[in-house]
Amino acid sequence: MPRSILACAAALLLTAVAAPARAAEAAFKAAYASAEAANAEAGKLRNQWTTAVAALAAAKKAAEAGDFDKATSEARKSEQLSRAAIFQADEQKTNWKLMEIR
């Protein structure tokens, strides 16, 4: 009887430890997919920033090492940089016409 209680406690402990790891991995996968999409869009606009590509590579490397918190952070950073590149491309698409040629 005490062994079954001990086995149940061990199983509950393992489940409690594994659940956050799966959640962190799922959060990384969502952030990475979003970052990849933003990076691809910036690439289509021919305004892909090297810092965004580097952050995306760092995210993948951290995920392969099992550090999903760092990987998620790097993926979000890459997405933000890619969104800024997209904004810059869109802004420059129209603003160049406003420049005065001297």
N, C-alpha and C positions, 0 to 999 in steps of 0.2 A: 503494500500500500504506500509506504513513504517513497518508494522508487517512482511510482506513477505520478505522485504529486511533484516530485523533483523533475521528472520528465516533462510534465505539463508546464512547470515554471520555466524550464529551459526553452521550450518551444515558444512560449509567450515572449520571452526575452529576445530570442532570435527574430521573431516577427516584428517586435517593436524596434529593433535595430535596423532591419532590412527595409521597413516601410519608408522611412525618411530618405534612404539611399535611392529607392525607386522613384520617389517624388522629385528628388534633386535631378535625377537622370531625365525624367520626363520634362522638367522645367528647362533643362539644357537643350533637349531635342527641339522643343518649341522655339526657344530663343535662337538656336542655330538655324533652324529652317527660315525664320523671319529675317535673320541677318543675311543668309544666302540669297534670299529673294531681293532684298534691298540692294545687296552688292551686285547682283545680276542686272537689276534695273539701272544702277549707276553705270555699269559697263555698257549697257545699250545706249546710254546717253553720251558715251565716250568721255566720262568724267569719273572714272573709278580711282579713288584715292588709295595710295599704297599703304597708308596707315590702317585703313579699313581691312584691306587684304591681310595685313600682318596680324591684326587683332583676330580675324577669322581663323587664321592658321594657329594662333596661340590658343584659341578656344578648342580647336580640334585636338591639339596636342595635350592640353590639360584634361580633356575628356578621356583620351586614350590612357592617360595616367590614372584616371579614376577620380580626379579632383573636379567634381561637377559644379561646385560653387564657383570656383575660379573660371571654369569653362563657361558657365552661364554669364558671369560678369564680362568676360571677354567677348562673348557673342553679342551681348547687349551693346557693348562699346562699339563693336564693328557695325551693328545696325545703325546706331546714332551717327557714326561717321559717314556711312553710306547715305543716310537720309540727308545729311548736310551737303553731301556731294550732289545729290539729286536737286536739292533746293538751289544750290549754286548754279547748276547747269540750266535750270528753268529760269532763274533770275537773269542770267547772262544772255539767255536766248532772246530776251526782249530788250534788255537795257543797253545792249551794244548800239542799238539804233538811236539812242538818246545822246550818244557821245557827239561832241562837236569836232569836226575835222578841221584842223587849222593848217 
